Structures are given as C-alpha cells and as structure tokens.
Amino acid sequence: MKKRIFSLLLAAAFSISLLTGCSGESDTSDKNAADNISKTGSEEPEEKELTEVTLNEVAHSIFYAPMYVAIEEGYFEEEGIALDLVCGFGADKTMTAVISGEAEIGFMGSEASIYTYNEGAEDYVVNFAQLTQRAGNFLVAREEMDDFKWEDLKGHLVLGGRKGGMPEMVFEFILKQNGIDPETDLEINQNIDFGSTAAAFSEGQGEFTVEFEPGATTLESEGKGYVVASLGEDSGYVPYTAFSARKSYIEENPDIIQGFTNALQKGMNYVQNHTPEEIAEIIEPQFPETDLDTITTIVKRYYEQDTWKADLIFEESSFDLLQDILESAGELSERAPYSDLVTTEFAEKAAE
C-alpha cells in the first residue's frame, strides 16, 4: 500500500503543489538589527546577503523544539540562510515537495526516503541530519495506572494511528516486543484522523489512546486521561525524524547544507545546555495558540525521555532499527542501503 502511494506521488511531484504554511517565513532580523548598525554611527543596517531556503516540515510540533530554537535565536541567519518554513501536514506531501523542487529541504520520518528509494527514484532523497531519537507519542488511559504493563492492553480497545504510519508501526512494534499480537490480543481503531483521536477519546471512544502532544497533556489537564507509558522510551532509539534533500541538491549546494546543519547544531546545543523552562520561553512565539505553561510541560516531558540527540549524526544502528520496524509492520519490500540514504559528513563537521 505504501509503495503504491509513493509511486503516485513521484509521478505527480512536478505538477502538483501541496505546500501549506506552518508559521510563515522565519524572520529574526528585528532582534539582531542593532548588531548590524555600522560602527560609523549610521543608523542604516548593513545588508547581509542571505540565501533563501524553503524547509517543508511534516508537522508543526513542540516535539521539534531544537529546530524552533534555531529559528527564534537567529542561527539560520548567522549561517547566511533566510529560512522559509512551511508545513506539509504529512510525510507524503513533504516528500512530494522535496522531489518536485518546491522545497530544498524536507523534515519528516526517514522511512519516506526508504520508500522512494525502493521505488527506483534516480534523484533520491538523502538524510543528512537526524533531530529526534525517540518516538514522540504517549499511551493515555482513562484512569491512573501507576504499575502499567503493556499486557494490560489485552482485550481492550485502543485508538491508534493509520496503518503504515510511524506512530502506528512503533506502537505495534512495542506490542510485539512484549509478546502481544496486535491482530488478536486487542482491538486497535485505525479509522480516526490524525489529530482527532484525543477529541474522540474525550467523548468516550476507546479505553486507551496513543497521543502526540499536545493531545496527551490536554487530556490530562482536562482530567479525561492519564499518560501511563512513553512509546519513545519503550521503542528504543528510533530515528523518528530527520532532515533530507535530493541527492543532486546536496552535491550542488554543500555550503548551504553545511550552514543549515550548523544552525541546527546550535539549536541542539542550546537545548542540551538549558532547562525546559528556558527552552519553552524561546519557542513560545512558534505556538501562539498554546500557553507557556502547557509548552513548558510538553518540553519537560520530551526533555526527560531523552528525545533530542546531542548531535545530528544519523547512525547506522538507528537506521537498521527503523528498517526492523518497517519489516515488522509488513511495509518494507526490500532493505535499503544506509550508505546511499544517509550522509553524516555535514553533521560530523557541525558537531566539531
């Protein structure tokens, strides 16, 4: 099923526009304007030529905090990049934007690069920087369960994710690792749209639900659910999201890719060296509809489960685990070579 979807996307990539803005163009020039005033006393800021780069992100989520730190702190501008951030609302749409050239860089689950590679794409997409190393979703129950065990799900109805999507595949992978058959030991509802499961759960559907943030925290704050397990902790170090670009773009624009990666590494460094409260305050402008206390709670939850790597290096062991999960879910026709789909050159240099 997944292969057919990506075949259609590749065929249509150059004729369909699927980009929708997430937060508009990133612009932190105002906060840095004072630094650009010439020493001669002129009030005219010095013009710095920036290279425009469109980044298409799979979703706009606090889960990706280090990237938003890099945006809000002006790290991309420091590296000579004027970043235009748009949202694809799905890995299929983000991949289409990258392949068609509507976006220079994509940010999505790296399984998408495997699917397109296996479809025989000539100018395939290469992952050059990994952001998250844990799954970002949580299991929410209707009641508090201090001693929750995965076997407690047997015989119950769980609101899950769509078939073939990373959230659902990671969930089923964990079940199998704990000796639970997703087909026979419980019932998983996969018919509810992503982003609507929390609302369905609050209205009485299901006995458990698998939620990203802010869904999990919202259910807790309303007293309608309780987080009982972290899929990120129980699935291991999974390369859940990574930055990628077409092979030809990377080869033709190594300086841009390096500058982009350098900016991201600065964001990673900030997250590693600051508290959840400080991180939340920095990224607050990215989430105007969410209050600071909620942002802080979510950042702290991700912070404590070691969500973000200290560097951006996409290691082979993580790539192998990803393909194990895809195979377990029946979504992988053939394993793809790490050497073709991942380059660590830029991340290693940025980490120096």
HUWORA-V602945 format. One record per residue. PSI is psi in whole degrees, 0 to 359 (* if undefined). NEAR is the number of other C-alpha atoms within 8 Angstrom. Layout:
BEGIN
PSI_NEAR / PSI_NEAR
END
This chain:
BEGIN
312_5 / 323_8 / 319_8 / 321_7 / 313_8 / 334_12 / 314_10 / 319_8 / 319_10 / 322_10 / 328_7 / 357_8 / 326_12 / 2_8 / 353_6 / 132_6 / 123_7 / 14_8 / 135_11 / 135_8 / 138_9 / 302_9 / 14_9 / 190_8 / 134_8 / 126_10 / 107_9 / 22_11 / 331_8 / 316_6 / 341_6 / 2_9 / 320_9 / 329_7 / 343_5 / 1_8 / 132_12 / 153_10 / 351_5 / 353_4 / 356_6 / 141_8 / 356_6 / 123_6 / 146_10 / 136_7 / 127_4 / 121_5 / 123_5 / 148_8 / 125_7 / 129_8 / 126_11 / 125_12 / 121_13 / 116_16 / 145_14 / 329_14 / 162_9 / 106_8 / 146_7 / 339_9 / 333_8 / 33_10 / 316_11 / 326_13 / 319_10 / 330_11 / 315_14 / 323_14 / 308_12 / 332_10 / 1_8 / 22_12 / 328_13 / 318_15 / 321_12 / 332_8 / 12_10 / 23_11 / 129_14 / 105_12 / 129_13 / 110_11 / 123_14 / 162_15 / 132_15 / 340_16 / 49_10 / 142_8 / 327_11 / 318_9 / 322_12 / 317_18 / 319_11 / 318_12 / 320_17 / 313_15 / 323_13 / 346_10 / 4_8 / 338_9 / 136_12 / 325_12 / 142_13 / 149_16 / 111_13 / 181_13 / 136_11 / 353_11 / 331_9 / 324_11 / 329_13 / 316_10 / 313_12 / 324_14 / 315_11 / 342_10 / 355_9 / 21_6 / 130_8 / 307_4 / 68_7 / 168_11 / 134_13 / 134_13 / 128_15 / 352_16 / 128_14 / 130_14 / 304_13 / 146_14 / 8_14 / 152_16 / 150_14 / 14_11 / 163_12 / 152_14 / 126_13 / 132_14 / 165_13 / 335_9 / 158_6 / 137_9 / 86_7 / 330_5 / 40_4 / 138_8 / 148_5 / 330_7 / 347_7 / 346_6 / 345_9 / 131_8 / 4_7 / 165_10 / 126_12 / 134_14 / 112_16 / 203_13 / 179_14 / 149_11 / 131_7 / 350_9 / 152_8 / 317_8 / 315_10 / 320_12 / 320_13 / 319_12 / 311_9 / 327_10 / 316_12 / 317_11 / 313_12 / 323_10 / 337_7 / 19_8 / 25_6 / 130_10 / 114_9 / 340_11 / 327_6 / 336_6 / 345_9 / 173_13 / 127_11 / 119_9 / 114_10 / 19_9 / 2_6 / 133_11 / 146_8 / 134_7 / 349_6 / 356_8 / 323_14 / 318_12 / 319_7 / 320_9 / 318_13 / 339_10 / 2_6 / 358_6 / 135_8 / 160_10 / 341_11 / 158_13 / 146_14 / 118_13 / 138_12 / 172_9 / 147_12 / 9_7 / 315_10 / 313_15 / 323_11 / 315_8 / 320_13 / 316_11 / 333_7 / 358_7 / 23_7 / 1_9 / 165_14 / 131_13 / 123_12 / 347_12 / 151_8 / 120_10 / 332_14 / 319_15 / 321_10 / 348_7 / 348_12 / 189_7 / 90_9 / 133_14 / 76_16 / 320_12 / 145_12 / 161_15 / 138_13 / 162_12 / 162_14 / 145_14 / 316_10 / 322_7 / 318_9 / 317_10 / 324_7 / 340_6 / 54_8 / 328_8 / 321_6 / 315_8 / 320_10 / 316_11 / 319_12 / 314_11 / 322_13 / 317_12 / 316_13 / 319_13 / 324_13 / 322_10 / 320_14 / 318_14 / 318_9 / 314_10 / 322_11 / 335_7 / 12_6 / 162_8 / 161_7 / 323_10 / 317_9 / 320_8 / 315_14 / 320_12 / 323_9 / 316_10 / 358_12 / 318_12 / 339_6 / 344_7 / 66_7 / 340_7 / 3_4 / 131_8 / 157_8 / 322_9 / 318_6 / 317_9 / 317_12 / 316_13 / 317_9 / 316_12 / 317_15 / 321_10 / 316_8 / 322_11 / 315_10 / 339_7 / 14_9 / 47_9 / 321_13 / 135_11 / 160_11 / 335_7 / 184_8 / 13_13 / 123_10 / 101_14 / 153_7 / 324_7 / 323_6 / 320_11 / 321_12 / 318_8 / 319_9 / 315_11 / 331_11 / 317_8 / 318_11 / 318_12 / 317_10 / 326_8 / 356_11 / 24_7 / 4_10 / 118_10 / 329_7 / 138_5 / 139_6 / 150_9 / 128_6 / 319_8 / 335_6 / 323_8 / 355_12 / 134_10 / 133_11 / 3_11 / 312_7 / 320_12 / 321_16 / 318_10 / 320_7 / 330_10 / 349_9 / *_4
END
